[in-house]
Amino acid sequence: MKIYKYLQDVIKTKGAAYLVLLDPDKLNENKLTKFVEVCGSSGVDGFLIGGSLMINGDIGSFTTRLKSITNLPAIIFPGAVNQVTHQADGLLYLSVISGRNAEHLIGKHVLAAPLIKEAGIEVLSTGYIIVESGKVTTAQYMSGSFPMPRNKPEIAAATALAAEYMGMKFIYLEAGSGAELSVPDEMVKAVSSYCSIPVIVGGGIRSANVARDKVKNGAGIIVTGNFFEDESNWHMIKNFASAVHIKEPLEV
């Protein structure tokens, strides 16, 4: 499966793609099976796998298990250099373009490149913009980067355009796991209208209406994660998928 083409096709057909982030540290095998089944029957288009810290989870065995229970693509969303496995379908090759920490612009990439080549998985170069979200998030803290001011959509747009000109395939606007505030719609609109590559938006999205607003403002891919770590919220996954897939008719 060619992930880049798959995501492009989903965006074209459904209006936007809906991915769910899985953290190997937070989903045991029994819970994973049940959750993935719910996602599959609810219209989720694929999974991101990873975490800023991976203390107990093993990304290789986790991805193997995931691939045994679903045909949906599994894409690594790496929080560290060692989060690479040949079991995955692809990997977001993240460059934290909102910051000026050289380690996360190119340094870690040099260390990861041979591992990725050996794994033989598809690489999706992604400009990663951490956006101010009301509190210090794990992504911000671990990357040692200042977040993009949420009231400066023009800076985000110019930064994203620079990433596109550098050959990146996606822009990821990230509020952060458990963010108090999601990425402002004005910023999503500014970036998506200024760039011709798909815009991914994640962090702080806790309702289907918020997800749809991001898509209406130009987001091509919506990511949720932390919100669905609570099993009592699983019944809402279908609503999120329907909200993201704006070209599909809503069920009455």
C-alpha positions in Angstrom: 0.0 0.0 0.0 1.4 3.4 -1.0 0.4 5.6 1.9 0.9 9.0 0.2 -1.4 8.0 -2.7 -3.9 6.4 -0.3 -4.2 9.5 1.8 -4.5 11.7 -1.3 -7.3 9.4 -2.6 -9.2 9.5 0.7 -9.0 13.3 0.8 -10.2 13.6 -2.8 -13.0 11.1 -2.3 -14.2 11.9 1.2 -13.2 15.5 1.6 -10.7 14.8 4.3 -9.1 11.8 6.0 -9.5 10.8 9.7 -6.6 9.1 11.5 -6.5 7.9 15.1 -3.3 8.1 17.1 -2.4 5.0 19.1 0.1 5.1 22.0 1.7 1.7 22.7 2.2 2.7 26.3 -1.5 3.3 26.8 -3.3 0.5 25.0 -2.8 -3.1 26.2 -3.5 -6.0 23.8 -7.1 -6.6 24.9 -8.0 -3.0 24.7 -6.3 -2.5 21.4 -8.3 -5.2 19.7 -11.6 -3.8 20.8 -10.7 -0.2 20.1 -9.4 -1.0 16.6 -12.6 -2.9 15.8 -14.7 0.1 16.8 -12.5 2.4 14.7 -12.7 0.1 11.7 -16.5 -0.1 11.8 -16.8 3.6 12.4 -15.1 4.9 9.3 -11.6 5.7 10.5 -9.2 5.8 7.6 -6.0 4.7 9.3 -3.8 4.8 12.4 -0.8 6.8 13.6 1.5 5.0 16.1 3.8 6.6 18.6 4.3 8.7 21.6 6.7 11.3 23.0 7.8 8.8 25.6 7.7 5.1 25.2 8.4 3.5 28.5 6.6 0.2 28.5 5.4 -0.3 24.9 7.3 -1.9 22.1 6.5 -0.4 18.7 7.5 -3.5 16.8 5.2 -6.0 18.6 2.5 -3.4 18.9 2.4 -2.7 15.1 2.6 -6.4 14.4 -0.5 -6.9 16.5 -2.3 -4.0 15.0 -1.6 -5.2 11.4 -3.0 -8.6 12.4 -6.4 -7.2 13.3 -6.9 -4.5 10.6 -6.2 -3.7 7.0 -6.1 0.0 7.6 -2.7 1.6 7.2 -0.4 1.9 10.2 1.8 5.0 10.0 4.6 5.7 12.6 4.3 9.1 14.3 7.7 9.0 15.9 8.5 10.6 19.2 12.1 9.3 19.2 14.7 8.0 16.8 14.1 4.4 17.9 10.4 4.4 17.0 10.9 2.6 13.7 9.7 -0.8 12.6 9.4 -2.6 9.3 6.0 -3.8 10.3 4.5 -0.3 9.7 3.3 0.9 6.3 4.9 4.3 6.5 6.5 7.0 8.7 5.9 10.7 9.2 9.5 12.1 8.8 8.9 15.1 11.1 10.9 18.3 11.0 9.9 20.7 13.8 9.8 23.8 11.5 8.1 26.0 14.1 11.2 25.8 16.3 14.9 26.6 15.9 16.3 23.5 17.6 18.6 22.0 15.0 18.3 18.5 16.6 14.7 18.5 15.5 15.2 20.2 12.2 17.9 17.8 10.9 20.0 16.2 13.7 17.7 13.4 14.8 16.9 12.8 11.1 20.4 11.8 10.3 20.4 9.2 13.1 17.0 7.8 12.0 17.6 7.7 8.3 19.6 4.4 8.2 17.0 2.8 10.5 14.2 3.8 8.2 16.1 2.7 5.1 16.7 -0.7 6.7 13.0 -1.0 7.6 12.0 -0.4 4.0 8.9 1.7 4.9 7.5 4.6 3.0 8.7 8.0 4.2 6.3 11.0 4.4 8.3 14.1 4.9 6.3 16.4 7.2 6.7 20.0 8.4 5.7 19.9 12.0 4.4 23.2 13.5 3.7 23.2 17.2 1.0 25.7 18.0 0.4 27.5 21.3 -2.5 25.7 23.0 -3.0 27.1 26.4 -0.4 25.1 28.3 3.0 23.5 27.8 2.4 20.2 25.9 4.6 17.1 25.8 5.5 17.8 22.2 6.7 21.3 23.1 8.6 20.3 26.1 10.3 17.3 24.5 11.3 19.2 21.4 12.7 22.2 23.3 10.9 24.5 20.9 8.8 27.6 21.3 5.3 27.1 20.0 3.9 29.1 17.1 1.8 32.0 18.6 -1.8 31.1 18.0 -2.7 34.7 17.0 -0.1 34.7 14.2 -1.6 32.7 11.3 0.5 34.6 8.8 3.7 33.3 10.4 2.4 29.8 10.3 1.4 30.2 6.6 4.9 31.5 5.6 6.6 28.7 7.6 4.4 26.1 6.0 5.1 27.5 2.5 8.8 27.3 3.2 8.4 23.6 4.1 6.5 23.0 0.9 9.2 24.7 -1.1 11.8 22.5 0.6 9.9 19.4 -0.7 7.9 18.3 2.2 4.6 16.4 1.5 2.5 17.4 4.5 2.2 20.2 7.0 1.2 19.1 10.5 -0.4 21.8 12.7 -0.1 20.4 16.3 -1.7 21.8 19.4 -0.4 18.8 21.4 -1.7 15.8 23.2 -4.4 16.9 25.8 -4.2 20.5 24.6 -6.6 23.0 26.2 -7.2 24.7 22.9 -7.1 23.3 19.4 -5.3 24.9 16.5 -7.2 28.1 15.6 -9.5 27.8 12.5 -7.9 31.0 11.2 -4.5 29.4 11.2 -5.8 26.3 9.5 -7.4 28.4 6.8 -4.3 30.6 6.4 -1.9 27.6 6.0 -4.2 25.6 3.7 -4.9 28.5 1.4 -1.3 29.4 1.2 0.1 25.9 0.5 -0.8 23.3 -2.0 0.1 20.2 0.1 -2.3 18.6 2.6 -2.6 20.0 6.0 -2.8 17.7 9.0 -4.4 19.1 12.2 -4.3 17.5 15.6 -4.5 18.2 19.3 -7.3 19.4 21.5 -10.0 18.2 19.1 -12.7 16.9 21.5 -15.9 17.2 19.5 -17.1 16.3 16.0 -18.1 19.9 15.3 -14.6 21.1 16.0 -13.2 18.4 13.7 -15.6 19.5 10.9 -14.7 23.2 11.4 -11.0 22.3 10.8 -12.0 20.5 7.6 -14.2 23.4 6.4 -11.2 25.7 6.9 -9.0 23.5 4.7 -7.6 20.7 6.8 -7.0 17.6 4.7 -6.3 15.2 7.6 -7.7 15.2 11.2 -5.9 13.4 14.0 -7.4 12.5 17.4 -5.7 10.6 20.1 -5.9 11.5 23.8 -9.7 12.0 23.7 -10.3 8.4 22.8 -8.0 6.9 25.5 -11.2 7.1 27.6 -13.3 4.1 26.6 -16.5 5.9 27.5 -15.9 8.2 24.5 -15.5 5.4 21.9 -19.2 5.6 20.9 -18.4 9.0 19.4 -15.8 7.8 16.9 -18.3 7.4 14.1 -19.6 10.9 14.7 -16.0 12.2 14.3 -15.5 10.2 11.1 -18.7 11.5 9.6 -17.8 15.1 10.5 -14.4 14.8 8.8 -15.8 13.1 5.7 -17.6 16.1 4.5 -18.2 14.7 1.0 -20.1 11.7 2.4 -23.7 12.1 3.3 -24.4 12.1 7.1 -26.7 9.3 8.3 -30.1 10.4 9.3 
